[in-house]
Amino acid sequence: MLVEMWSDIICPICGVTQHRLRKAVAEFEHGDEVEVIHRSFQVHPGIPPEGITQTQLSRNAGMTVAQMEAILRPVEISAEAEGFGDYHAIDRTLGPTDLTHELLAYATEQGKHHEAWVGMFRAHFGTNRQLWTLEQLVDFAGEIGLDRDEARAVLKSRRYRRQVEDEQARAQQMGAHGTPFIVIDGKYGIGGGIGTPALVRAMERVWAETRPALSMPFGEGDQCGVGGGCAS
């Protein structure tokens, strides 16, 4: 089973949802047959490179501080209660993540897919770490075992820019208007953040619909089983 999750690294609902997804896979009966792949979706491309606080971003969107806190404080509480650790959805600085996603694409090609995605979510929301400028990203690349000089060259060349854009375009073609956006086996979509039990149920339903148990209406005869034994 393939589970794809489109996210932006600065999306607070994405940070807690990816944590829940990993827990759901661990709880799912067939979790060892599930592959989770993260995909890129930039939600705030217009943020200035020097960064902006969550409060400023919300005000620019026409929200009051009270409205923002009513949405994001429960996200923080849930994330911490579910084992993420400290979760900074409000007291943080955001920046444009085009280069961030390009580093994630490079890390994936280098076999560091989950280290990069999970590490970035944990760094940004766990410690309010800023991960969008060239030097910030090069430092992060080195921390997860990537070559710093090569990472810098990759980001300067914009080698993965088209790949990142194509990933977002694909999600939008499937109906995504924001993040998180989860697709199971290429045709079952979940828009927005949901809890771990709901994610487990979704995987169970897809598994049952696409991998039905074999019906044996005529019974069974003598068999030789795994391990060499034969019986009537």
N, CA, C and O of each residue as an XYZ file, in Angstrom:
928
protein
N       0.847     -1.195      0.000
C       0.000      0.000      0.000
C       0.883      1.247      0.000
O       1.828      1.346      0.784
N       0.580      2.172     -0.860
C       1.330      3.426     -0.943
C       0.503      4.557     -0.334
O      -0.633      4.798     -0.742
N       1.079      5.239      0.636
C       0.443      6.401      1.244
C       1.307      7.620      0.940
O       2.452      7.704      1.384
N       0.753      8.560      0.183
C       1.461      9.789     -0.152
C       0.868     10.935      0.656
O      -0.352     11.061      0.758
N       1.721     11.760      1.224
C       1.255     12.901      2.008
C       1.915     14.174      1.509
O       3.133     14.331      1.590
N       1.099     15.079      0.995
C       1.588     16.376      0.541
C       1.569     17.341      1.717
O       0.568     17.458      2.425
N       2.684     18.028      1.915
C       2.837     18.913      3.066
C       3.724     20.097      2.721
O       4.481     20.085      1.751
N       3.597     21.124      3.561
C       4.632     22.156      3.611
C       5.255     22.064      4.983
O       4.565     21.803      5.968
N       6.541     22.275      5.055
C       7.260     22.084      6.306
C       6.860     23.113      7.361
O       7.145     22.928      8.544
N       6.197     24.202      6.942
C       5.761     25.221      7.895
C       4.265     25.140      8.182
O       3.720     26.008      8.864
N       3.600     24.115      7.674
C       2.166     23.914      7.922
C       1.988     23.218      9.260
O       2.397     22.065      9.397
N       1.388     23.877     10.263
C       1.306     23.277     11.605
C       0.442     22.022     11.657
O       0.719     21.114     12.441
N      -0.597     21.961     10.835
C      -1.430     20.762     10.831
C      -0.668     19.603     10.176
O      -0.871     18.442     10.532
N       0.206     19.925      9.222
C       1.036     18.886      8.593
C       1.996     18.258      9.590
O       2.180     17.041      9.602
N       2.603     19.081     10.419
C       3.580     18.573     11.365
C       2.999     17.529     12.296
O       3.624     16.499     12.549
N       1.800     17.790     12.810
C       1.184     16.824     13.720
C       0.598     15.656     12.945
O       0.576     14.535     13.454
N       0.117     15.891     11.718
C      -0.472     14.808     10.933
C       0.576     13.789     10.504
O       0.302     12.589     10.506
N       1.781     14.247     10.133
C       2.811     13.270      9.761
C       3.206     12.422     10.958
O       3.543     11.248     10.807
N       3.166     13.008     12.144
C       3.441     12.248     13.361
C       2.360     11.190     13.574
O       2.658     10.047     13.920
N       1.109     11.581     13.366
C      -0.003     10.645     13.512
C       0.053      9.548     12.453
O      -0.275      8.393     12.727
N       0.467      9.914     11.252
C       0.534      8.927     10.174
C       1.552      7.849     10.494
O       1.293      6.668     10.262
N       2.696      8.230     11.021
C       3.703      7.234     11.383
C       3.185      6.312     12.498
O       3.465      5.113     12.495
N       2.435      6.875     13.445
C       1.843      6.057     14.493
C       0.779      5.128     13.918
O       0.668      3.975     14.333
N      -0.005      5.633     12.962
C      -1.063      4.827     12.360
C      -0.483      3.628     11.612
O      -1.019      2.524     11.697
N       0.594      3.841     10.891
C       1.230      2.744     10.165
C       1.729      1.692     11.146
O       1.614      0.494     10.887
N       2.278      2.133     12.262
C       2.774      1.193     13.268
C       1.636      0.380     13.880
O       1.835     -0.776     14.253
N       0.449      0.970     13.987
C      -0.697      0.284     14.579
C      -1.460     -0.560     13.568
O      -2.156     -1.500     13.951
N      -1.338     -0.238     12.279
C      -2.078     -0.942     11.232
C      -1.586     -2.385     11.117
O      -0.382     -2.638     11.132
N      -2.513     -3.319     11.004
C      -2.172     -4.743     10.970
C      -1.164     -5.084      9.870
O      -0.310     -5.953     10.047
N      -1.274     -4.386      8.727
C      -0.393     -4.660      7.598
C       0.619     -3.523      7.404
O       1.033     -3.234      6.281
N       1.005     -2.893      8.500
C       1.899     -1.750      8.427
C       3.224     -2.027      7.759
O       3.827     -1.128      7.172
N       3.695     -3.290      7.842
C       4.971     -3.618      7.218
C       4.866     -3.646      5.698
O       5.880     -3.755      5.009
N       3.649     -3.549      5.171
C       3.446     -3.507      3.729
C       2.996     -2.128      3.249
O       2.506     -1.984      2.129
N       3.165     -1.119      4.100
C       2.799      0.255      3.771
C       4.060      1.075      3.522
O       4.997      1.050      4.321
N       4.075      1.791      2.423
C       5.169      2.722      2.124
C       4.631      4.145      2.214
O       3.663      4.490      1.536
N       5.245      4.957      3.035
C       4.841      6.360      3.182
C       5.832      7.237      2.430
O       7.040      7.175      2.662
N       5.307      8.047      1.534
C       6.134      8.984      0.765
C       5.603     10.391      0.974
O       4.410     10.642      0.798
N       6.487     11.312      1.350
C       6.106     12.710      1.504
C       6.284     13.447      0.173
O       7.248     13.215     -0.556
N       5.349     14.323     -0.120
C       5.379     15.127     -1.335
C       5.334     16.611     -0.974
O       4.867     16.988      0.101
N       5.824     17.440     -1.884
C       5.952     18.871     -1.616
C       4.732     19.670     -2.061
O       4.162     19.435     -3.127
N       4.350     20.619     -1.216
C       3.247     21.532     -1.516
C       3.521     22.819     -0.745
O       3.401     22.849      0.479
N       3.884     23.863     -1.449
C       4.231     25.131     -0.787
C       2.964     25.957     -0.585
O       2.282     26.303     -1.550
N       2.652     26.270      0.666
C       1.398     26.965      0.959
C       1.537     28.486      1.067
O       0.552     29.204      0.896
N       2.727     28.979      1.345
C       2.910     30.433      1.496
C       4.108     30.902      0.669
O       5.106     31.334      1.246
N       4.040     30.833     -0.645
C       5.203     31.218     -1.466
C       5.532     32.702     -1.409
O       6.637     33.102     -1.775
N       4.591     33.522     -0.956
C       4.825     34.964     -0.954
C       5.459     35.523      0.300
O       5.612     36.739      0.415
N       5.833     34.677      1.240
C       6.462     35.166      2.466
C       7.823     35.771      2.138
O       8.581     35.180      1.370
N       8.150     36.929      2.697
C       9.455     37.532      2.411
C      10.595     36.682      2.947
O      10.426     36.000      3.958
N      11.748     36.706      2.299
C      12.862     35.845      2.702
C      13.375     36.103      4.111
O      13.971     35.216      4.721
N      13.153     37.294      4.632
C      13.606     37.562      5.996
C      12.704     36.918      7.041
O      13.038     36.897      8.225
N      11.563     36.393      6.605
C      10.674     35.683      7.511
C       9.577     36.561      8.084
O       9.616     37.787      7.984
N       8.595     35.899      8.690
C       7.447     36.589      9.260
C       6.927     35.738     10.412
O       6.998     34.511     10.346
N       6.409     36.357     11.456
C       5.889     35.578     12.576
C       4.514     35.023     12.223
O       3.845     35.514     11.314
N       4.107     34.001     12.952
C       2.773     33.438     12.740
C       1.699     34.488     13.001
O       0.685     34.526     12.304
N       1.917     35.340     14.002
C       0.944     36.387     14.304
C       0.807     37.354     13.134
O      -0.306     37.725     12.763
N       1.935     37.766     12.552
C       1.881     38.660     11.391
C       1.193     37.997     10.206
O       0.397     38.630      9.512
N       1.498     36.729      9.975
C       0.881     36.010      8.866
C      -0.627     35.939      9.038
O      -1.368     36.144      8.076
N      -1.090     35.654     10.244
C      -2.521     35.552     10.502
C      -3.207     36.896     10.332
O      -4.302     36.975      9.775
N      -2.561     37.956     10.814
C      -3.145     39.283     10.651
C      -3.248     39.672      9.180
O      -4.229     40.284      8.757
N      -2.223     39.310      8.401
C      -2.259     39.589      6.958
C      -3.402     38.856      6.271
O      -3.912     39.297      5.240
N      -3.799     37.723      6.862
C      -4.902     36.934      6.305
C      -6.262     37.383      6.846
O      -7.291     36.781      6.541
N      -6.253     38.443      7.650
C      -7.500     38.990      8.165
C      -7.984     38.352      9.448
O      -9.152     38.505      9.806
N      -7.110     37.635     10.156
C      -7.501     36.977     11.397
C      -7.027     37.785     12.594
O      -5.980     38.431     12.546
N      -7.800     37.744     13.658
C      -7.362     38.339     14.912
C      -6.468     37.346     15.637
O      -6.433     36.163     15.296
N      -5.749     37.831     16.633
C      -4.901     36.947     17.422
C      -5.749     35.883     18.115
O      -5.347     34.724     18.213
N      -6.926     36.290     18.594
C      -7.812     35.335     19.267
C      -8.265     34.234     18.317
O      -8.331     33.068     18.706
N      -8.574     34.593     17.085
C      -8.994     33.597     16.099
C      -7.849     32.633     15.778
O      -8.048     31.423     15.675
N      -6.658     33.191     15.624
C      -5.495     32.356     15.348
C      -5.257     31.361     16.479
O      -5.035     30.175     16.233
N      -5.305     31.844     17.710
C      -5.043     30.981     18.849
C      -6.126     29.913     18.994
O      -5.842     28.792     19.414
N      -7.368     30.261     18.645
C      -8.453     29.285     18.728
C      -8.227     28.130     17.763
O      -8.684     27.015     18.013
N      -7.527     28.385     16.665
C      -7.236     27.344     15.683
C      -5.963     26.578     16.034
O      -5.939     25.349     15.983
N      -4.903     27.310     16.390
C      -3.588     26.689     16.521
C      -3.251     26.179     17.923
O      -2.456     25.249     18.056
N      -3.836     26.765     18.974
C      -3.514     26.267     20.309
C      -3.952     24.816     20.498
O      -3.210     24.039     21.099
N      -5.130     24.422     20.007
C      -5.493     23.002     20.118
C      -4.542     22.082     19.350
O      -4.323     20.940     19.753
N      -3.978     22.576     18.248
C      -3.007     21.779     17.499
C      -1.772     21.534     18.366
O      -1.256     20.417     18.417
N      -1.306     22.571     19.041
C      -0.145     22.417     19.929
C      -0.440     21.420     21.045
O       0.375     20.546     21.339
N      -1.609     21.557     21.661
C      -1.972     20.688     22.779
C      -2.065     19.234     22.322
O      -1.584     18.325     22.998
N      -2.693     19.030     21.164
C      -2.835     17.663     20.645
C      -1.480     17.046     20.322
O      -1.213     15.893     20.661
N      -0.627     17.830     19.659
C       0.686     17.306     19.272
C       1.487     16.889     20.493
O       2.104     15.824     20.504
N       1.478     17.723     21.514
C       2.231     17.408     22.724
C       1.631     16.206     23.452
O       2.364     15.369     23.978
N       0.286     16.120     23.483
C      -0.377     15.005     24.159
C      -0.132     13.685     23.441
O      -0.144     12.621     24.060
N       0.091     13.760     22.123
C       0.254     12.548     21.322
C       1.716     12.134     21.159
O       2.026     11.222     20.393
N       2.606     12.802     21.879
C       3.985     12.347     21.917
C       4.959     13.069     21.010
O       6.107     12.638     20.898
N       4.552     14.154     20.354
C       5.487     14.878     19.500
C       6.561     15.560     20.340
O       7.711     15.671     19.917
N       6.182     16.012     21.525
C       7.076     16.842     22.337
C       6.617     18.284     22.260
O       5.486     18.546     21.852
N       7.469     19.228     22.644
C       7.114     20.642     22.527
C       6.718     20.946     21.088
O       7.370     20.490     20.148
N       5.638     21.724     20.920
C       5.144     21.999     19.571
C       4.824     23.480     19.464
O       3.940     23.985     20.156
N       5.556     24.178     18.585
C       5.415     25.623     18.441
C       4.674     25.946     17.146
O       5.289     26.124     16.094
N       3.353     26.020     17.235
C       2.553     26.388     16.070
C       2.288     27.887     16.027
O       1.981     28.436     14.969
N       2.408     28.553     17.181
C       2.105     29.985     17.263
C       3.373     30.813     17.412
O       3.617     31.727     16.625
N       4.173     30.499     18.410
C       5.384     31.280     18.683
C       6.530     30.804     17.796
O       7.424     30.087     18.247
N       6.491     31.212     16.537
C       7.499     30.766     15.574
C       7.592     31.769     14.436
O       6.736     32.639     14.276
N       8.656     31.625     13.648
C       8.858     32.447     12.461
C       8.810     31.545     11.238
O       9.373     30.450     11.240
N       8.135     32.012     10.195
C       7.983     31.258      8.956
C       8.728     31.965      7.840
O       8.986     33.167      7.911
N       9.071     31.207      6.810
C       9.720     31.788      5.643
C       9.305     31.062      4.382
O       8.584     30.068      4.463
N       9.735     31.523      3.217
C       9.401     30.854      1.954
C      10.127     29.520      1.851
O      11.316     29.436      2.159
N       9.425     28.478      1.422
C       9.996     27.136      1.490
C      10.298     26.519      0.124
O      10.337     25.295      0.000
N      10.511     27.345     -0.901
C      10.833     26.771     -2.207
C      12.164     26.013     -2.151
O      12.243     24.873     -2.610
N      13.203     26.631     -1.598
C      14.485     25.947     -1.473
C      14.410     24.779     -0.484
O      15.096     23.770     -0.652
N      13.582     24.924      0.533
C      13.406     23.856      1.510
C      12.946     22.574      0.828
O      13.486     21.497      1.078
N      11.946     22.701     -0.032
C      11.426     21.527     -0.731
C      12.445     20.969     -1.724
O      12.486     19.763     -1.968
N      13.256     21.841     -2.287
C      14.286     21.353     -3.209
C      15.349     20.551     -2.458
O      15.864     19.563     -2.981
N      15.679     20.974     -1.233
C      16.604     20.176     -0.429
C      15.975     18.829     -0.063
O      16.658     17.805     -0.059
N      14.684     18.831      0.244
C      13.988     17.584      0.561
C      14.010     16.629     -0.632
O      14.167     15.420     -0.459
N      13.854     17.168     -1.831
C      13.916     16.331     -3.034
C      15.312     15.745     -3.212
O      15.464     14.573     -3.556
N      16.317     16.560     -2.979
C      17.702     16.091     -3.073
C      17.976     15.025     -2.019
O      18.597     14.002     -2.307
N      17.508     15.270     -0.794
C      17.713     14.302      0.282
C      17.052     12.968     -0.054
O      17.600     11.904      0.236
N      15.885     13.033     -0.661
C      15.188     11.811     -1.058
C      16.018     11.018     -2.056
O      16.148      9.800     -1.935
N      16.578     11.706     -3.038
C      17.404     11.034     -4.045
C      18.640     10.404     -3.415
O      19.159      9.407     -3.918
N      19.107     10.983     -2.321
C      20.298     10.481     -1.640
C      19.965      9.441     -0.563
O      20.829      9.070      0.232
N      18.715      8.973     -0.539
C      18.328      7.952      0.424
C      18.030      8.467      1.816
O      18.055      7.700      2.778
N      17.743      9.778      1.939
C      17.497     10.384      3.245
C      16.085     10.962      3.336
O      15.865     11.982      3.988
N      15.142     10.309      2.684
C      13.782     10.844      2.596
C      13.169     11.089      3.974
O      12.806     12.218      4.306
N      13.055     10.039      4.766
C      12.370     10.176      6.049
C      13.198     10.960      7.060
O      12.643     11.708      7.866
N      14.519     10.797      7.028
C      15.354     11.588      7.936
C      15.147     13.078      7.696
O      15.082     13.864      8.641
N      15.044     13.462      6.415
C      14.906     14.875      6.068
C      13.528     15.413      6.445
O      13.424     16.441      7.114
N      12.474     14.721      6.019
C      11.123     15.217      6.288
C      10.806     15.227      7.780
O      10.384     16.249      8.320
N      11.005     14.114      8.432
C      10.692     14.044      9.866
C      11.592     14.990     10.649
O      11.144     15.652     11.585
N      12.866     15.051     10.260
C      13.798     15.939     10.947
C      13.421     17.399     10.813
O      13.549     18.166     11.767
N      12.956     17.791      9.634
C      12.563     19.195      9.439
C      11.318     19.546     10.238
O      11.259     20.604     10.865
N      10.324     18.666     10.220
C       9.123     18.936     11.021
C       9.495     19.070     12.491
O       9.025     19.975     13.181
N      10.333     18.172     12.958
C      10.698     18.200     14.373
C      11.525     19.444     14.712
O      11.360     20.032     15.781
N      12.411     19.839     13.798
C      13.234     21.014     14.053
C      12.403     22.294     14.039
O      12.558     23.148     14.912
N      11.521     22.426     13.048
C      10.750     23.671     12.933
C       9.733     23.808     14.053
O       9.682     24.834     14.732
N       8.922     22.771     14.247
C       7.859     22.892     15.250
C       8.340     22.562     16.656
O       7.749     23.019     17.635
N       9.399     21.779     16.768
C       9.908     21.444     18.094
C      10.761     22.530     18.701
O      10.753     22.721     19.918
N      11.517     23.264     17.851
C      12.441     24.271     18.389
C      12.322     25.628     17.694
O      13.149     26.514     17.909
N      11.276     25.790     16.850
C      11.103     27.044     16.099
C      12.319     27.339     15.224
O      12.696     28.496     15.041
N      12.922     26.294     14.692
C      14.103     26.477     13.854
C      13.700     26.971     12.465
O      12.712     26.513     11.891
N      14.473     27.899     11.943
C      14.212     28.453     10.616
C      14.998     27.656      9.574
O      16.211     27.486      9.689
N      14.277     27.167      8.550
C      14.885     26.293      7.551
C      14.427     26.688      6.154
O      13.641     25.983      5.521
N      14.930     27.824      5.683
C      14.576     28.211      4.314
C      15.676     28.970      3.575
O      15.643     29.033      2.346
N      16.631     29.538      4.270
C      17.714     30.211      3.551
C      18.759     29.182      3.135
O      18.781     28.064      3.649
N      19.614     29.566      2.209
C      20.631     28.653      1.698
C      21.504     28.102      2.820
O      21.704     26.891      2.913
N      22.021     28.974      3.665
C      22.937     28.514      4.711
C      22.226     27.682      5.767
O      22.793     26.714      6.274
N      20.986     28.044      6.110
C      20.229     27.239      7.064
C      20.039     25.816      6.545
O      20.160     24.847      7.295
N      19.745     25.709      5.269
C      19.486     24.407      4.668
C      20.766     23.594      4.497
O      20.759     22.374      4.661
N      21.855     24.266      4.171
C      23.139     23.561      4.060
C      23.539     22.993      5.419
O      24.031     21.868      5.503
N      23.331     23.766      6.476
C      23.640     23.268      7.827
C      22.795     22.032      8.138
O      23.305     21.045      8.667
N      21.518     22.090      7.811
C      20.636     20.957      8.079
C      21.071     19.740      7.263
O      21.078     18.619      7.770
N      21.428     19.961      6.021
C      21.876     18.863      5.161
C      23.058     18.127      5.790
O      23.101     16.897      5.802
N      24.008     18.890      6.309
C      25.162     18.271      6.953
C      24.775     17.462      8.170
O      25.374     16.422      8.443
N      23.779     17.926      8.903
C      23.354     17.247     10.124
C      22.716     15.888      9.849
O      22.760     15.006     10.708
N      22.123     15.702      8.665
C      21.503     14.412      8.362
C      22.401     13.552      7.469
O      21.955     12.556      6.899
N      23.665     13.948      7.356
C      24.634     13.113      6.669
C      24.805     13.384      5.189
O      25.404     12.570      4.486
N      24.298     14.507      4.692
C      24.502     14.874      3.294
C      25.760     15.722      3.168
O      26.167     16.392      4.117
N      26.364     15.689      2.001
C      27.544     16.500      1.750
C      27.147     17.975      1.655
O      26.320     18.342      0.820
N      27.720     18.804      2.490
C      27.337     20.218      2.547
C      27.634     20.940      1.236
O      26.800     21.700      0.744
N      28.813     20.706      0.672
C      29.180     21.405     -0.564
C      28.266     20.999     -1.717
O      27.864     21.832     -2.529
N      27.949     19.719     -1.776
C      27.055     19.258     -2.846
C      25.647     19.807     -2.644
O      24.983     20.192     -3.606
N      25.195     19.841     -1.396
C      23.872     20.396     -1.112
C      23.809     21.863     -1.520
O      22.818     22.303     -2.102
N      24.852     22.615     -1.221
C      24.882     24.021     -1.610
C      24.829     24.172     -3.134
O      24.112     25.027     -3.655
N      25.586     23.342     -3.835
C      25.600     23.408     -5.297
C      24.235     23.049     -5.883
O      23.776     23.673     -6.840
N      23.603     22.048     -5.303
C      22.280     21.633     -5.770
C      21.273     22.760     -5.604
O      20.502     23.047     -6.520
N      21.277     23.397     -4.444
C      20.320     24.465     -4.183
C      20.582     25.678     -5.066
O      19.640     26.322     -5.527
N      21.839     25.994     -5.303
C      22.161     27.126     -6.175
C      21.757     26.857     -7.620
O      21.378     27.778     -8.344
N      21.839     25.595     -8.040
C      21.511     25.246     -9.425
C      20.008     25.165     -9.672
O      19.565     25.201    -10.820
N      19.218     25.057     -8.598
C      17.764     24.868     -8.666
C      17.409     23.607     -9.458
O      16.419     23.575    -10.189
N      18.229     22.579     -9.297
C      18.072     21.329    -10.041
C      16.718     20.670     -9.801
O      16.179     20.023    -10.700
N      16.165     20.824     -8.609
C      14.931     20.118     -8.263
C      13.693     21.016     -8.309
O      12.611     20.617     -7.878
N      13.861     22.214     -8.827
C      12.742     23.152     -8.833
C      11.538     22.605     -9.594
O      10.410     22.684     -9.106
N      11.763     22.054    -10.777
C      10.662     21.546    -11.591
C       9.989     20.348    -10.914
O       8.765     20.219    -10.954
N      10.769     19.491    -10.307
C      10.202     18.327     -9.620
C       9.260     18.766     -8.510
O       8.165     18.223     -8.365
N       9.687     19.747     -7.730
C       8.865     20.254     -6.630
C       7.571     20.860     -7.176
O       6.491     20.614     -6.639
N       7.681     21.644     -8.235
C       6.494     22.256     -8.836
C       5.546     21.197     -9.382
O       4.327     21.332     -9.267
N       6.099     20.147     -9.972
C       5.267     19.084    -10.527
C       4.521     18.324     -9.432
O       3.374     17.918     -9.624
N       5.170     18.134     -8.292
C       4.504     17.436     -7.189
C       3.297     18.231     -6.708
O       2.237     17.660     -6.449
N       3.454     19.544     -6.587
C       2.334     20.365     -6.140
C       1.231     20.373     -7.195
O       0.050     20.286     -6.859
N       1.604     20.475     -8.449
C       0.610     20.500     -9.526
C      -0.201     19.208     -9.547
O      -1.407     19.230     -9.791
N       0.465     18.085     -9.291
C      -0.240     16.799     -9.282
C      -1.294     16.765     -8.181
O      -2.412     16.298     -8.397
N      -0.935     17.258     -7.010
C      -1.898     17.285     -5.909
C      -3.089     18.174     -6.249
O      -4.236     17.815     -5.979
N      -2.816     19.326     -6.836
C      -3.894     20.242     -7.199
C      -4.801     19.636     -8.261
O      -6.012     19.858     -8.238
N      -4.239     18.884     -9.181
C      -5.045     18.217    -10.199
C      -5.976     17.182     -9.574
O      -7.052     16.907    -10.105
N      -5.557     16.608     -8.440
C      -6.391     15.631     -7.747
C      -7.390     16.287     -6.794
O      -8.167     15.597     -6.135
N      -7.368     17.618     -6.722
C      -8.349     18.331     -5.907
C      -7.834     18.957     -4.640
O      -8.628     19.471     -3.852
N      -6.524     18.937     -4.406
C      -5.971     19.531     -3.191
C      -6.019     21.053     -3.265
O      -5.642     21.655     -4.271
N      -6.492     21.663     -2.179
C      -6.511     23.120     -2.076
C      -5.551     23.625     -1.002
O      -5.370     24.832     -0.839
N      -4.951     22.711     -0.286
C      -4.037     23.075      0.777
C      -3.411     21.819      1.352
O      -3.464     20.748      0.748
N      -2.819     21.967      2.522
C      -2.140     20.838      3.159
C      -2.643     20.657      4.585
O      -3.113     21.618      5.195
N      -2.554     19.446      5.131
C      -2.047     18.221      4.498
C      -3.054     17.634      3.514
O      -4.256     17.886      3.600
N      -2.530     16.845      2.577
C      -3.354     16.144      1.594
C      -2.774     14.750      1.449
O      -1.624     14.588      1.041
N      -3.570     13.745      1.784
C      -3.096     12.358      1.794
C      -3.830     11.559      0.735
O      -5.050     11.659      0.602
N      -3.086     10.770     -0.013
C      -3.672      9.894     -1.029
C      -3.175      8.474     -0.786
O      -1.973      8.233     -0.668
N      -4.112      7.546     -0.714
C      -3.778      6.137     -0.497
C      -3.958      5.377     -1.798
O      -5.023      5.421     -2.413
N      -2.925      4.691     -2.206
C      -2.925      3.880     -3.431
C      -3.352      4.667     -4.665
O      -3.944      4.105     -5.586
N      -3.057      5.948     -4.686
C      -3.271      6.749     -5.879
C      -4.697      7.146     -6.176
O      -4.942      7.816     -7.179
N      -5.669      6.753     -5.329
C      -7.060      7.068     -5.673
C      -7.992      7.331     -4.489
O      -9.161      7.657     -4.699
N      -7.514      7.199     -3.265
C      -8.342      7.474     -2.106
C      -7.747      8.679     -1.381
O      -6.645      8.590     -0.838
N      -8.465      9.804     -1.366
C      -7.908     11.040     -0.836
C      -8.447     11.426      0.526
O      -9.597     11.138      0.856
N      -7.614     12.075      1.309
C      -7.984     12.640      2.605
C      -7.468     14.072      2.625
O      -6.259     14.297      2.589
N      -8.369     15.033      2.683
C      -7.969     16.435      2.731
C      -8.019     16.958      4.149
O      -9.047     16.840      4.815
N      -6.936     17.530      4.621
C      -6.892     18.061      5.975
C      -6.358     17.067      6.972
O      -6.143     15.898      6.653
N      -6.143     17.544      8.190
C      -5.571     16.702      9.230
C      -6.627     15.871      9.934
O      -7.695     16.382     10.273
N      -6.342     14.601     10.158
C      -7.226     13.732     10.932
C      -6.385     12.979     11.952
O      -5.156     12.974     11.878
N      -7.063     12.341     12.908
C      -6.364     11.671     13.984
C      -5.834     10.301     13.604
O      -6.155      9.759     12.546
N      -5.016      9.755     14.491
C      -4.423      8.444     14.249
C      -5.465      7.349     14.054
O      -5.336      6.572     13.108
N      -6.504      7.245     14.909
C      -7.506      6.185     14.700
C      -8.188      6.288     13.334
O      -8.452      5.270     12.695
N      -8.474      7.518     12.883
C      -9.116      7.695     11.579
C      -8.186      7.290     10.448
O      -8.638      6.754      9.437
N      -6.897      7.540     10.608
C      -5.926      7.127      9.593
C      -5.831      5.605      9.528
O      -5.732      5.031      8.443
N      -5.861      4.953     10.690
C      -5.839      3.487     10.708
C      -7.084      2.948     10.013
O      -6.991      2.019      9.211
N      -8.245      3.522     10.311
C      -9.490      3.059      9.687
C      -9.448      3.252      8.180
O      -9.931      2.407      7.427
N      -8.876      4.355      7.744
C      -8.785      4.607      6.301
C      -7.926      3.544      5.624
O      -8.285      3.041      4.559
N      -6.798      3.202      6.235
C      -5.945      2.171      5.656
C      -6.624      0.804      5.672
O      -6.490      0.025      4.729
N      -7.353      0.519      6.750
C      -8.077     -0.750      6.827
C      -9.132     -0.839      5.726
O      -9.295     -1.885      5.098
N      -9.843      0.256      5.497
C     -10.891      0.257      4.472
C     -10.299      0.068      3.079
O     -10.797     -0.729      2.285
N      -9.233      0.809      2.794
C      -8.607      0.669      1.481
C      -8.055     -0.738      1.304
O      -8.186     -1.336      0.236
N      -7.443     -1.258      2.344
C      -6.894     -2.615      2.257
C      -8.008     -3.622      1.954
O      -7.847     -4.495      1.102
N      -9.127     -3.494      2.650
C     -10.234     -4.437      2.457
C     -10.834     -4.328      1.057
O     -11.247     -5.330      0.473
N     -10.879     -3.111      0.527
C     -11.489     -2.902     -0.782
C     -10.573     -3.307     -1.922
O     -11.046     -3.758     -2.965
N      -9.291     -3.155     -1.743
C      -8.360     -3.400     -2.848
C      -7.616     -4.719     -2.735
O      -7.018     -5.181     -3.707
N      -7.647     -5.330     -1.554
C      -6.973     -6.605     -1.348
C      -7.922     -7.560     -0.628
O      -7.636     -7.993      0.488
N      -9.052     -7.890     -1.260
C     -10.049     -8.742     -0.598
C      -9.496    -10.131     -0.301
O      -8.680    -10.672     -1.047
N      -9.967    -10.690      0.809
C      -9.556    -12.047      1.174
C     -10.114    -13.037      0.153
O     -11.216    -12.852     -0.364
N      -9.358    -14.070     -0.128
C      -9.781    -15.086     -1.083
C     -10.924    -15.914     -0.511
O     -10.830    -16.425      0.606
N     -11.999    -16.045     -1.274
C     -13.127    -16.888     -0.868
C     -12.816    -18.338     -1.235
O     -12.321    -18.615     -2.327
N     -13.112    -19.267     -0.309
C     -12.851    -20.690     -0.550
C     -14.136    -21.479     -0.296
O     -14.242    -22.191      0.702
N     -15.112    -21.352     -1.200
C     -16.415    -21.984     -0.982
C     -16.378    -23.503     -1.065
O     -17.316    -24.157     -0.611
N     -15.341    -24.075     -1.621
C     -15.292    -25.517     -1.805
C     -14.453    -26.214     -0.734
O     -14.132    -27.394     -0.875
N     -14.100    -25.506      0.323
C     -13.360    -26.109      1.415
C     -11.891    -26.321      1.093
O     -11.381    -25.791      0.106
N     -11.217    -27.095      1.924
C      -9.799    -27.365      1.768
C      -9.532    -28.861      1.858
O     -10.203    -29.582      2.597
N      -8.543    -29.316      1.097
C      -8.128    -30.709      1.159
C      -6.822    -30.850      1.893
O      -6.407    -29.956      2.629
N      -6.159    -32.011      1.682
C      -4.865    -32.243      2.310
C      -3.866    -31.173      1.860
O      -3.883    -30.741      0.708
N      -3.001    -30.755      2.780
C      -2.026    -29.701      2.479
C      -0.681    -30.004      3.089
O      -0.576    -30.699      4.100
N       0.348    -29.469      2.456
C       1.684    -29.408      3.064
C       1.939    -27.944      3.384
O       1.908    -27.101      2.487
N       2.190    -27.636      4.638
C       2.323    -26.265      5.018
C       3.733    -25.753      5.038
O       4.687    -26.501      4.825
N       3.863    -24.446      5.302
C       5.172    -23.834      5.439
C       5.901    -24.491      6.603
O       5.347    -24.608      7.696
N       7.124    -24.916      6.380
C       7.883    -25.590      7.406
C       8.011    -27.085      7.162
O       8.785    -27.763      7.839
N       7.237    -27.617      6.172
C       7.448    -28.994      5.760
C       6.426    -30.001      6.215
O       6.439    -31.142      5.752
N       5.513    -29.601      7.136
C       4.540    -30.576      7.619
C       3.381    -30.767      6.650
O       2.954    -29.816      5.995
N       2.866    -32.003      6.555
C       1.717    -32.314      5.708
C       0.642    -32.958      6.581
O       0.939    -33.767      7.459
N      -0.630    -32.578      6.319
C      -1.713    -33.099      7.159
C      -3.004    -33.145      6.370
O      -3.155    -32.462      5.357
N      -3.932    -33.956      6.844
C      -5.258    -34.050      6.238
C      -6.140    -32.949      6.813
O      -7.309    -32.837      6.443
